[in-house]
Amino acid sequence: MEKIQEHQKTTEITNNIIHKICTFNNQNQNRIHMKLKQIIYLFLISGILFSCTNNEQKETKFNHLVEQFADIKVLRYKVPGFEELSLKEKSLVYYLTQAGLAGRDIMWDQNYKHNLKIRVALENINANYTGNKASEDYKAFKVYLKRVWFSNGIHHHYSNDKIKPDFTREYFETDLLKKSNTELAEEVIAVLFNDVDSKKVNKKEGVDNILSSAINFYGSDITDKDVTDFYKTAYRGPEGMPIEAGLNSKLVRENGVLVEKVWKSGAMYGNAIDQIIGWLEKAQTVAENDNQAKAIGLLIEYYKTGSLDVWDQYCIAWVTSTEGNIDWINGFIEVYNDPKGYRGSYETIVEIKDFDMSRKMAVLSDNAQWFEDNSPLDPAHKKEKVVGVSYKTVNVAGEAGDASPSTPIGVNLPNNNWIRQQHGSKSVSLGNITGAYNNAGGSGRLNEFAYDEEEIRLEEKYGQISDKLHTALHEVVGHASGVINEGIGQPKETLQNYASTMEEGRADLVGLYYLMDPKLQELGLTDNWEELGKAAYDGYIRNGLITQLIRIELGNDLEEDHMVNRQWVSAWSYEQGLKDNVIEKVTKDGKTFFKVNDYVKLRTIFGRLLKEAQRIKSEGDFDAAKILVEGYGVKVDQEIHAEVIERNKQFTSAPYSGFVNPILNLVKDSEGIITNITLVQPKDFEEQMLSYSKNYSFLNSEN
């Protein structure tokens, strides 16, 4: 999913096909259509739009790269289809986008208790500093500011480590603060440079995960035991329909008693939430249909009341509202940032349906039952009936909170298991985000870390499509598959700090198992299922055991849930195949590679691990999850890590990417009536961040 290699050969082949289709006469076109049907499926699914005009030339004029600093590339994305929307539809997009941005500061405060006051200070320095802006120290300050903007706070968006300034505390206090007339409390200044609150989220074994995490979901004195004990007796919802307890609150101790500070109107984050409500009320007036309007109305009620029962009602209304060109994600959603997996980070995505791609990819959701029935799971852990799994490709029109600047490329919601089982789920692929990644330029890392020319060939030919299909299978089939045994609690209760990485690994394994299945070719999703599967397996093992290590500092363990799951899947599979040399650790020219020798046996190994991962979830087997994650997913081979870091030094392309969002501007007539809404790209990253701070700062510096 993170590969952004240029596929020159693919482009050349595509252009040849375009030329033939555009120049052959009608009689020949029918014959060509039959012969090229499967390969055209492939290219269309890869997001390559066919045209008999000069679209290829127009594409090159759009510059996806905004800027690069530290370990980050900032990109921009296009929004195909926006201009074809009606004014009413554009208005819905606008209001939903504004609602998302209105809650932006919630994410900053959730990430760390001092983030908002730090941002105010840094931006004041940026605006008012009168010292030497050409100095290396000031340049380092600008990079630090951009890194903080990108991460929605002072902790790295991916590693969770506190971002270290490349300037001294003395320079910060005696030069930057004084020469900009900026005030910042001594306690907060110290935090920027010391080791206090060094990890935003700490899920390591052997420590108190709550006390050692800087995330602002809990009071400073709350412990693991406090959280566990509190939710043993907290309200859990109706029988058989448990709420996502703790999803929208901060757990604190008041007068010696544990209480939840709920995020709602009139309470914690109320000022920002009232702004969200105001924009959602406008959105409700331009909803495309009654079902959309009902869902937005329930979301408004949820923000007003804070009731998680209402949240479940909203999720049901939202997941069953499948008509219309516009959709959205809005709320306190993913729980990755909570070491205990209770509290949701604020997140919004506004989406426009990509009709052509959605029709082609709907084949997966249409066949979801086949995938469930033919999976290697224990029969007792399979769903008898897969309900309402919808999948579509969308184009993002705006993001905020936990989805911006760093964004997912695929989403499957809602997260509540009983709603998934009874009412279904929505899976989306963010098509224009993936397209922007793929068009932002390659780094050349493939040639360095792939074992041989055959591995490179397969990646160049099938890398993008295998990534797209893996994302689709992960979201549509993976997250929707399997059942939890009756009487077993939710994974956040049974698997605790291992729940998120176990779920992501389980969904990955579903995708891996089916990526080398002839069913994909039968469904018209590839022209060669075997080579597609080989490219997918090569890429996953290469990333899981080698290339993802460029993202962490030498000597560190893996901690981010997705990185951990990729390693435990890869490392366990490597170990299981040692006897038959399924995956071979090879040294060539003094460099380490992991070469897949037997793809069929590797698929069998993936199937066994998938069966075990589902058993762990179904039975709530904490000890087995711990053995898998701690034994294979966390610790890094330091010799290989040092080698990978050294080999990667030749590349200048940053390992992380994120996005600025397009700006939606209202066009009004002389009477103030909206006549159109236009979309323009921001000039640069700094301009957008400063604009957001100016227009969407609705919270106090402490909340």
Order of alpha helices (4+ residues) and beta strands (2+ residues): alpha-alpha-alpha-beta-beta-alpha-alpha-alpha-alpha-alpha-alpha-beta-beta-alpha-alpha-alpha-beta-beta-alpha-alpha-beta-beta-alpha-beta-alpha-alpha-alpha-alpha-alpha-alpha-alpha-alpha-beta-beta-alpha-alpha-alpha-beta-beta-beta-alpha
